[in-house]
Amino acid sequence: MQARMNNPAFINQDAMKALMALGEASQKGGVPHAVHELLHLRVSQINGCGVCVDMHGKMARKAGETDERLFSVAAWRDTPYFTEAERAALALAESVTRIADRGDAVSDEVWNEAARHYDEDQLASLLLSISTINVWNRLNASVRMMAGSVKWG
């Protein structure tokens, strides 16, 4: 399989700068970097973005994640490997990613659980991070970017 074209952000450098700046800003809310990587991995799995699953799996490992947690992030509800705060963040990530799948995009139950573990700055960080990875996933999936085709850091 071959990509239809390069990721549009690779072509439009202003878009690349904006997405990179948004990604960096989303990391400044006091949420551990490893949590962001777990969210990016889970959202990328949902969206079927091979490039991002590959990249964020590797980045999460680099951030100290264990194989046990990485291999089970898709089944986080049924494993003992995640804290309550991480579970709340993963539930939020899934809700935001699947926003059109239900009438109440992010239920009060999901929101309240996330708010129990994260303050407003952290919630902003999580929402920006989740939204940013969704943009990257949609761009990569649309042009059929292949895992391993992009060299990251």
TORMI-259655 format. One record per residue (C-alpha): residue number from 1; x, y, z; residue in three letters. Coordinates in steps of 0.02 Angstrom, whole numbers, padded with zeros to 5 digits. Example, Ala and Ser with C-alpha at 12.3 -4.5 7.8 and 13.67 -1.06 7.14 Angstrom:
residues 2
@pos=1; xx=00615; yy=-00225; zz=00390; code=ALA
@pos=2; xx=00684; yy=-00053; zz=00357; code=SER
end
This chain:
residues 153
@pos=1; xx=00000; yy=00000; zz=00000; code=MET
@pos=2; xx=00058; yy=00174; zz=-00039; code=GLN
@pos=3; xx=00002; yy=00343; zz=00028; code=ALA
@pos=4; xx=-00108; yy=00447; zz=-00086; code=ARG
@pos=5; xx=-00001; yy=00598; zz=-00046; code=MET
@pos=6; xx=00101; yy=00667; zz=00098; code=ASN
@pos=7; xx=00009; yy=00723; zz=00252; code=ASN
@pos=8; xx=-00061; yy=00896; zz=00209; code=PRO
@pos=9; xx=00030; yy=00973; zz=00357; code=ALA
@pos=10; xx=00194; yy=00916; zz=00280; code=PHE
@pos=11; xx=00147; yy=01010; zz=00122; code=ILE
@pos=12; xx=00075; yy=01166; zz=00205; code=ASN
@pos=13; xx=00212; yy=01222; zz=00323; code=GLN
@pos=14; xx=00100; yy=01352; zz=00406; code=ASP
@pos=15; xx=-00019; yy=01211; zz=00454; code=ALA
@pos=16; xx=00128; yy=01109; zz=00518; code=MET
@pos=17; xx=00188; yy=01253; zz=00627; code=LYS
@pos=18; xx=00013; yy=01280; zz=00695; code=ALA
@pos=19; xx=-00015; yy=01095; zz=00734; code=LEU
@pos=20; xx=00156; yy=01080; zz=00815; code=MET
@pos=21; xx=00123; yy=01236; zz=00920; code=ALA
@pos=22; xx=-00047; yy=01168; zz=00972; code=LEU
@pos=23; xx=00032; yy=01002; zz=01018; code=GLY
@pos=24; xx=00164; yy=01088; zz=01123; code=GLU
@pos=25; xx=00036; yy=01200; zz=01208; code=ALA
@pos=26; xx=-00072; yy=01051; zz=01252; code=SER
@pos=27; xx=00072; yy=00977; zz=01352; code=GLN
@pos=28; xx=00081; yy=01127; zz=01469; code=LYS
@pos=29; xx=-00063; yy=01090; zz=01586; code=GLY
@pos=30; xx=00024; yy=00983; zz=01715; code=GLY
@pos=31; xx=-00031; yy=00814; zz=01649; code=VAL
@pos=32; xx=00112; yy=00687; zz=01642; code=PRO
@pos=33; xx=00183; yy=00665; zz=01468; code=HIS
@pos=34; xx=00156; yy=00476; zz=01479; code=ALA
@pos=35; xx=-00032; yy=00504; zz=01501; code=VAL
@pos=36; xx=-00036; yy=00609; zz=01342; code=HIS
@pos=37; xx=00054; yy=00469; zz=01250; code=GLU
@pos=38; xx=-00070; yy=00339; zz=01313; code=LEU
@pos=39; xx=-00213; yy=00448; zz=01254; code=LEU
@pos=40; xx=-00131; yy=00476; zz=01085; code=HIS
@pos=41; xx=-00107; yy=00289; zz=01065; code=LEU
@pos=42; xx=-00287; yy=00248; zz=01113; code=ARG
@pos=43; xx=-00364; yy=00383; zz=01003; code=VAL
@pos=44; xx=-00254; yy=00329; zz=00857; code=SER
@pos=45; xx=-00312; yy=00148; zz=00881; code=GLN
@pos=46; xx=-00493; yy=00205; zz=00875; code=ILE
@pos=47; xx=-00463; yy=00309; zz=00718; code=ASN
@pos=48; xx=-00360; yy=00175; zz=00632; code=GLY
@pos=49; xx=-00208; yy=00286; zz=00607; code=CYS
@pos=50; xx=-00062; yy=00166; zz=00585; code=GLY
@pos=51; xx=00067; yy=00305; zz=00580; code=VAL
@pos=52; xx=00011; yy=00374; zz=00748; code=CYS
@pos=53; xx=-00013; yy=00203; zz=00830; code=VAL
@pos=54; xx=00165; yy=00160; zz=00780; code=ASP
@pos=55; xx=00236; yy=00328; zz=00832; code=MET
@pos=56; xx=00144; yy=00350; zz=00998; code=HIS
@pos=57; xx=00176; yy=00171; zz=01050; code=GLY
@pos=58; xx=00361; yy=00205; zz=01029; code=LYS
@pos=59; xx=00351; yy=00376; zz=01112; code=MET
@pos=60; xx=00254; yy=00304; zz=01259; code=ALA
@pos=61; xx=00387; yy=00172; zz=01284; code=ARG
@pos=62; xx=00519; yy=00308; zz=01276; code=LYS
@pos=63; xx=00419; yy=00402; zz=01410; code=ALA
@pos=64; xx=00433; yy=00249; zz=01522; code=GLY
@pos=65; xx=00277; yy=00150; zz=01481; code=GLU
@pos=66; xx=00286; yy=-00038; zz=01501; code=THR
@pos=67; xx=00241; yy=-00164; zz=01367; code=ASP
@pos=68; xx=00105; yy=-00228; zz=01481; code=GLU
@pos=69; xx=00016; yy=-00060; zz=01481; code=ARG
@pos=70; xx=00049; yy=-00024; zz=01297; code=LEU
@pos=71; xx=-00017; yy=-00192; zz=01242; code=PHE
@pos=72; xx=-00175; yy=-00172; zz=01346; code=SER
@pos=73; xx=-00220; yy=00010; zz=01317; code=VAL
@pos=74; xx=-00358; yy=-00041; zz=01194; code=ALA
@pos=75; xx=-00435; yy=-00145; zz=01334; code=ALA
@pos=76; xx=-00399; yy=-00025; zz=01477; code=TRP
@pos=77; xx=-00569; yy=-00056; zz=01558; code=ARG
@pos=78; xx=-00530; yy=-00241; zz=01580; code=ASP
@pos=79; xx=-00352; yy=-00231; zz=01645; code=THR
@pos=80; xx=-00279; yy=-00184; zz=01815; code=PRO
@pos=81; xx=-00135; yy=-00083; zz=01742; code=TYR
@pos=82; xx=-00207; yy=00093; zz=01743; code=PHE
@pos=83; xx=-00241; yy=00214; zz=01885; code=THR
@pos=84; xx=-00412; yy=00291; zz=01914; code=GLU
@pos=85; xx=-00348; yy=00456; zz=01844; code=ALA
@pos=86; xx=-00281; yy=00371; zz=01687; code=GLU
@pos=87; xx=-00446; yy=00279; zz=01665; code=ARG
@pos=88; xx=-00539; yy=00444; zz=01678; code=ALA
@pos=89; xx=-00425; yy=00521; zz=01547; code=ALA
@pos=90; xx=-00445; yy=00371; zz=01431; code=LEU
@pos=91; xx=-00635; yy=00378; zz=01448; code=ALA
@pos=92; xx=-00630; yy=00563; zz=01407; code=LEU
@pos=93; xx=-00519; yy=00530; zz=01256; code=ALA
@pos=94; xx=-00637; yy=00397; zz=01191; code=GLU
@pos=95; xx=-00789; yy=00509; zz=01214; code=SER
@pos=96; xx=-00710; yy=00659; zz=01128; code=VAL
@pos=97; xx=-00649; yy=00549; zz=00986; code=THR
@pos=98; xx=-00820; yy=00468; zz=00962; code=ARG
@pos=99; xx=-00912; yy=00632; zz=00982; code=ILE
@pos=100; xx=-01043; yy=00594; zz=00850; code=ALA
@pos=101; xx=-01086; yy=00421; zz=00918; code=ASP
@pos=102; xx=-01207; yy=00484; zz=01051; code=ARG
@pos=103; xx=-01322; yy=00630; zz=01083; code=GLY
@pos=104; xx=-01223; yy=00689; zz=01234; code=ASP
@pos=105; xx=-01047; yy=00689; zz=01162; code=ALA
@pos=106; xx=-00960; yy=00685; zz=01331; code=VAL
@pos=107; xx=-01078; yy=00622; zz=01465; code=SER
@pos=108; xx=-01086; yy=00701; zz=01636; code=ASP
@pos=109; xx=-01023; yy=00537; zz=01708; code=GLU
@pos=110; xx=-00866; yy=00540; zz=01601; code=VAL
@pos=111; xx=-00840; yy=00727; zz=01628; code=TRP
@pos=112; xx=-00866; yy=00720; zz=01816; code=ASN
@pos=113; xx=-00746; yy=00574; zz=01835; code=GLU
@pos=114; xx=-00613; yy=00668; zz=01736; code=ALA
@pos=115; xx=-00645; yy=00826; zz=01838; code=ALA
@pos=116; xx=-00625; yy=00725; zz=01998; code=ARG
@pos=117; xx=-00444; yy=00686; zz=01949; code=HIS
@pos=118; xx=-00392; yy=00839; zz=01849; code=TYR
@pos=119; xx=-00408; yy=01025; zz=01880; code=ASP
@pos=120; xx=-00464; yy=01150; zz=01748; code=GLU
@pos=121; xx=-00289; yy=01178; zz=01676; code=ASP
@pos=122; xx=-00262; yy=00990; zz=01664; code=GLN
@pos=123; xx=-00433; yy=00963; zz=01584; code=LEU
@pos=124; xx=-00391; yy=01098; zz=01457; code=ALA
@pos=125; xx=-00226; yy=01009; zz=01423; code=SER
@pos=126; xx=-00313; yy=00842; zz=01401; code=LEU
@pos=127; xx=-00446; yy=00912; zz=01284; code=LEU
@pos=128; xx=-00319; yy=01004; zz=01178; code=LEU
@pos=129; xx=-00209; yy=00849; zz=01169; code=SER
@pos=130; xx=-00354; yy=00735; zz=01122; code=ILE
@pos=131; xx=-00415; yy=00857; zz=00991; code=SER
@pos=132; xx=-00242; yy=00878; zz=00916; code=THR
@pos=133; xx=-00212; yy=00692; zz=00895; code=ILE
@pos=134; xx=-00383; yy=00677; zz=00815; code=ASN
@pos=135; xx=-00330; yy=00807; zz=00684; code=VAL
@pos=136; xx=-00168; yy=00712; zz=00649; code=TRP
@pos=137; xx=-00263; yy=00547; zz=00637; code=ASN
@pos=138; xx=-00389; yy=00617; zz=00515; code=ARG
@pos=139; xx=-00255; yy=00692; zz=00404; code=LEU
@pos=140; xx=-00151; yy=00533; zz=00403; code=ASN
@pos=141; xx=-00300; yy=00416; zz=00377; code=ALA
@pos=142; xx=-00369; yy=00522; zz=00235; code=SER
@pos=143; xx=-00210; yy=00512; zz=00134; code=VAL
@pos=144; xx=-00170; yy=00334; zz=00191; code=ARG
@pos=145; xx=-00003; yy=00371; zz=00271; code=MET
@pos=146; xx=00082; yy=00208; zz=00314; code=MET
@pos=147; xx=00160; yy=00161; zz=00479; code=ALA
@pos=148; xx=00348; yy=00178; zz=00466; code=GLY
@pos=149; xx=00337; yy=00302; zz=00323; code=SER
@pos=150; xx=00371; yy=00452; zz=00434; code=VAL
@pos=151; xx=00529; yy=00469; zz=00537; code=LYS
@pos=152; xx=00495; yy=00556; zz=00703; code=TRP
@pos=153; xx=00627; yy=00628; zz=00819; code=GLY
end
